[in-house]
Amino acid sequence: MPRTETRLRLPEFLHLQPQSDGSAHVVDDRTFSVARVNASARVLLESLREPRTEGDLRTALARAADCMPEETAEAVTSLIADLGARGWIETDSTAPA
C-alpha cells in the first residue's frame, strides 16, 4: 500500500503540551524524554491524534499555513520520517484495508 494511503497516528505513550507561542513539548511517557516542536509540527502532531493519511496531514498543514497542500509535501514527509526514527508514529491497525 502506498504511504499516502497508509493511516498513521501517534502512539498512546506520546503527549503534547501546548505552549503559549504556538509550539508544543512532546513528552514520551516511556523514556520521559521531551522535545520541543514548532507550531507547524504541532498542527501535524495534533492531527495525528486520530488516524490520518499523509494526504490528510498535507491538507491540515496547508490550512494552517494558508497554502496549497502540494506546498507542504516536503515538510510532512520530513516530519513523518523524523517521527518514525524516534518511534513516535505508528500505523493504525484498525484502519480499513
Sequence and secondary structure as in RCSB ss.txt:
>XXXX:A:sequence
MPRTETRLRLPEFLHLQPQSDGSAHVVDDRTFSVARVNASARVLLESLREPRTEGDLRTALARAADCMPEETAEA
VTSLIADLGARGWIETDSTAPA
>XXXX:A:secstr
  GGGS EE  TTEEEEE TTS EEEEETTTTEEEEE HHHHHHHHHTTS B HHHHHHHHHHHHTS GGGGHHH
HHHHHHHHHHHT  EE TTS  
